[in-house]
Amino acid sequence: MPAATQVLKQQGNISTRSSDCHILTIPRSEFLQIINKSELNTKRTKDASGKVIVVKELRASVSGGQPGDVVTAATPQALIDHLRENHKSVDPDYTEDFLLTYRVFLPDSSLLTSSLLQWFKDSSYRCKILSIITAWVSAHFTDFDYDMQLWKFLEEFESEMRIWNLKAELTQFRT
């Protein structure tokens, strides 16, 4: 019998810290339907070797618009790449969540900073990358306090803004 349909019975006590906690029980068949429905809404992207690099789940839009894909698991590079995508209607907190957690799955910031600088050179991504870097510096300025690599990244980013003659953006970025 497959593990998903195997019946396991356990006995025990459940203790909670809150007096207003409620335990919901549902029939196993309904639980399996929920799991299977979730699996139907899941897409796995694989690389050339067959390794899964991104798992996305189709979810309803936060703003009531079209449903879209939310990244639920990915390789570090795929998570970085997802920063470029337009995910505001389905996962509006993705960029902030990424900036809060990247230290956990990246050994250092070099992969992130090199990707951002590379994408900034492409005019179709420039506004998005400026927004990401501005959010990073504004909300997570302590990342830059003692990291010389990140200071060099900011200097290089400012140079790129000068190269592309983005004077207004450079002024806004420095404030």
N, C-alpha and C positions, 0 to 999 in steps of 0.2 A: 504494500500500500504506500503511495507517495506521502512524503512528510506533510504536505499541505492538507491532506484529507485524513491523516492519522488522528485518532481520538486519544487525547491524553487527559486523564483525570487527576486532579491534585486536590489536596485538602489542606487548609491552613487558615490563618487569621490575617486580616488586613488592618493595620493600624494607621491612622492619619493624625496629623497635628491640628487639623481643623475640624470643628464640630459640624460645619456645613458642607462637608464633602459627601458626594453621592457616587455610588458605584453603579455603572450601567452594565447590564449583561444583555448580550444579544445572541441569538442562535448562531451556531458555528457556520451554518449555510449562508446566513446574511453576512457574516464576517468575511467569508471566502469570496462572496460576490463583490464586496467593497474592495478587497485586495485585487481581485481580477479586473475590476473596472479601473482601478488606479493603474494597473499594469498596461491596460489598453491605451491609456493616455500618456504613456511613457515612451520616449524615443531615446535610443542609444546610438551615439555616433562613434564609429570605430576608425582607427588609423589604418594604414596599409597593412600592418602586421596583424590586424584583428583585435588589437587592444582597445577597450572602451575608453574614450577620452572625454566624452561628455554624456551626461544623462539629463534629459530635460523632460519636464512634465507639463502637459497642457493644462492651463488654469484660466479661470475667468479673469477678466480685466478688473482692476481695482476701481477704475473710473466708469465701469459699465459698458465699455466699448467691446471691441473684438477680443476673444480669448487669445492667449499667447503662451509661449513656452517659457518656463522658469527653470533655470539651472538648479538641479538638486544635488549633483555630484560632477566633478570634473578634475582633470589634471591641472596643475598650477598654470601652465601655459594657456589652457583653454579658459580658465577663469579670468586670466588677464585679457585674452582676446575678447571675451564677452563684454568687457568694459566699453568697447567700441560700438556695440549693438544698441539699438533703441529698445530699451526694456522698461521705459517709464510707465506705460499703462498697465503692465502686468506685474512688474517687480520694481516699483519706484525706489526702493531702498537698496538696490543691488550695489551701487557705487559706494554708498556709505558703509554697507555691510562688508564689502571687500576691503575698504580702507581700514576698518576696525580689525579685520582678521588676517590680513595678508602675512603678517609676521609669523603666524602659526604654520603656514604651508610653504613659505619661501625662505630659503636659508639666508638670503640678503635681498636687498631691493634692486639689484642690478638688472634682473630679467624684466621687472616692471618698468624701471626708468628707461631702459633701452627701447622697450616697446613703445612707451609714450613718446619719446623723442622721434622715433621712426615714423609713427603715425602722424605726429604734428606736421611733418613735412608734406603730407598729403592734404591739400586744401579741403577735401570733403570731410576730413575728420578734425580739422583744426579747432573749430568752436567746441566740439565735444571734449577734446583733450585739454583745452584751456579750462573748461569747466571742471574736469576731474582734478587737474593739478591745483586749481584755485581752492576747491573743496578740501583737498588733502592738506594744503598749507594752512588753510583757515581753521579746520577742525582738528587737525593732528600735528600742530606745529612742533610738538615735543619730539616727533620722529626726526626732525631736522636739527635738534639742539646739539647733539654730539656725534652726528654721523657725517663725516667729511665727504663720503660718497654722495649723500643726498644734497649737500651744499654744492658740490660740483655739478650735480644734475640741475639744480636750480640756476646756476650760472650759465650752463649750456642752454637751458630752456630760454633764459632771457636773451642770450645771443641769437637763438633761433627767431625769437619774436622781433628782434632788431633786423635780422636778415630779411624777414618777410614784411618789414615796415609796418608793424602792428603797434604804433605808438600809443593809441588810446588803450589798447588791451594791456600793454606793458605798464602804463600808468595805473590802470585799475589793478593789475596784478601786484604791484608794489605797495598798494595801500592796504 
